[in-house]
């Protein structure tokens, strides 16, 4: 475990030697997957505890907190609404709709269930926590296969095992998600983890394929650009069809 943690630290620091040795290992894929799962679970551990503690509170306390949030929202948005000339009736209707929606949600939460409410909510939190690695695996695996295809077109040398085992290191900075529940700081750390993870991903593509930095960036970005282009094309086609049939 000590050796694995040292390697994770070296990967965070983008050390060439660490990546080169990792790619050459026979267990590169296993090692990469272990770090991806561990980083994801560690990052979600403290938010899980916070969620469980929150679920232990009675519904009445949660109602009070929701009402307080609405009041804070109203106070913070008041100057903006005034500057935009939002009619008072619109503001009242929106707040009434928010309160009505919350009331319906809390009423549903209080409906009888086979298990005690608290147990059900804790099990739901635990299920969401345990699904985190699978969600990350699905997105990373699909995208990395497309990156590998582009890398092959650019004369990349990585095998599928090497590519996946190395790019999986992008998840290591996401241990910062352990503080995601902290207002402002959590969002800032999430942004840092995302940028850091992209840098690690590009580094991994470069080392695994024996690429220059430029070719590694191209292999990483092209699938995203193609996906974005297809999405925009689909959206444009939808609007054209909608206008033609309208």
N, C-alpha and C positions, 0 to 999 in steps of 0.2 A: 504493500500500500504506500509506503514511504517513497518508493521509486516512482510509482504512478503519479503521486502528488507533485513530485519534483518535475516530472515530465510535463504535467499540466501547467506548472508555473513557467517552465521554459517555453511552452507553446504560447502562453499569454504574452511573453516577452518577444515572440517572433524570432527565436533563435534558430538560425539555419541548421545547425548541427542536430538539434532536437527533431526537426522535421525530417531531415535526411535519414537519420537513424530509424525514425518511426516508419517511414515508407518502406525501408528495407526489411522490416520485421516480418516473420511468417504470420504472426498474430495481429497484423496491423488493423484488420477490420474489427476483430474482437476488442482490441484495446481502445479503438476509437469509439465503438458503441458503448463500452463501459463508461467512458468519460462523458459521453453525451447523456446517458441515462442518469449518472450521478450528478452532473451539473444541473440537470433539469429538476431532479428531485430535491437537491439542496436548495436551489433557488425558490422552489415552491413550498418548502417546509415551514418557514416562519409565517408566511401568509395563511397556510393551512391552520396553524395554531390560532392566529388572529380570527379567522373565520369561525373556528369551533367555539372560541370564547364568545364571539358575537352571537352565535346561535344558542348559547346557554342562557342568554338574557331572555326575560319574558317578552311576549308579544307587545305588552303595554309599553315597555321601555323602547322597543323598536319603533312603535308608533310615534312616541315622543321625539325620538331622534329624527324620524322622517319629517315630522312637522317642523322641527328646528331647522332642518336642511332647506325646507321650502321658505321659511322666513329669511334665512341667510341668502338664498337665491334672490328673493324679492328685493332685499336691501341692496345687494350688489348690482342687480340689473336695473334698479330704479333710475339712476342717472342716464344710463344708456337709452332706456325707453323714452325718457324725457327728451334727450337729444335727437332721437329719431322721430319724435312726434307720435309715438304709439298712443292710440286712444285709450283712456282708462277702462272702457268696457272690454277691450281686447285683453288687457292685462288681467282683469278680474275673471274673465271667462277661461283664460289659460290656466290661472292658478286653481280655479274651481275644477277644471278638468284634471289637473295633476293630483289634487286631493282626492277626487272621486276614483281615479285609477289606483292610488295607493290604498284607499279603503277597500276596493274590490280585491286587491292583492292580499291584504291582510285578512280579509274575510275568507278567502280561499285557503290561506295558510292555516286558519283555525278550524277548518272542516275536520271531522273525525277521520282517523287513519288507523290501519291495523297496528302500527308501531307507535310508540310515544313520539310526539312532535320532535323533541330534542334529538332522539335517536335517529329519526329519519333525516333530519337536517345534517347531523354529523356524518352519517353514512353517505349522504349526497356530497358533502365536502370531501370526504375521503375518496370517493369515486372520482371526483373531478381531479383531485391531486394525483391519483394513480394513473389517470389517463394522460397527464401532461407529457410523459416521454413518448407515448404513442402518437400524440398530435404532432410533436416536434419531429419524430421519425418520419411520419408520412410526408410532411412538407419538404423536409431536407432530402429524403430519398428520391422523390419525384424530380425535384429540381436538379439534383446532382447527376442524375442519369442524362438529362438534357445537356448539362455542362460537359459531361464526358464525351457526348457525341460531337459537340462543337470542338472540344479539345482534340479529338481524333482527326477532325477535318483540318486542324492546324498542326497536324503531325505530332500530337501528344503521345507520350510513351506510357502513361499510367494504365494499369489494368483496372477492372471494375473494383476489385478488392482494395487496391491501393487508393483509388480515387475516393471511395466511400470511407475507408478507414482514416484517411487524412482530413478530408473536408468535414468529418464529424467533429473535429476539434473546434469548429466555429461555435459550438454550444457552450464551451467552457466559460466565456465571459458572462453568460447568462446566470451564473451563480449570484450575480448582483440583484437578480429578481427577488432575493430573500428579503429585500427592503422595499418591494414594490407597493406595499400597503401604506408607506409613509407619504403623506401629501407633498407634492412638488419634488421632493428628493427621489421618490420612487420613479416618477416619470423621467427625471433627469438621468438616473442610473440606467433606466431602460433604454434611453437613447444612446448612452455610452456603450452599453452592452451590444446594441445592434451594430453600431459603427465598428466597434472592436471585433465583433464576430465576422463582419464583412472583410475586414483586414486579414483576419486569420484564414478565412475561406480563400481569399485570393492568394495568400501565401501558400496554402495547402495545394491549390491547383498548380501553382508555379513549380513547387518542389516535386510533386507527384508526376508531373508531365515533363519535367526538365525544361520549363518555359522561362522566357524572360518575363518581367513584370507586365509589360505591355500585352503580351499574348495571354497571360493569365487573366488580366482584367477583361480582355476581349471575350475569352471563353466563359467568364463568369457573367458578363453583362448581356451578351447576345441573346441567350434564352429569355431573359426578362424583357428585352426590347421587342423580341418577336411576339411574346405573349401579350405585351401591351399593344403592339400593332394589330394583332388579331382581335383583341378586345375592342379597340377603337373601330376597326373595320366592321365588326359585328354590330356595334352600336350605331354606326352610320347606316348600315344596311337596314337595321330596324327602323330608324327614323325615315329613311326613304320609302320603305314599304308602308309605314304608317301614314305618311303624307299621300302616297299613291292611292291607298285604299280609303283615305279620308275624304 
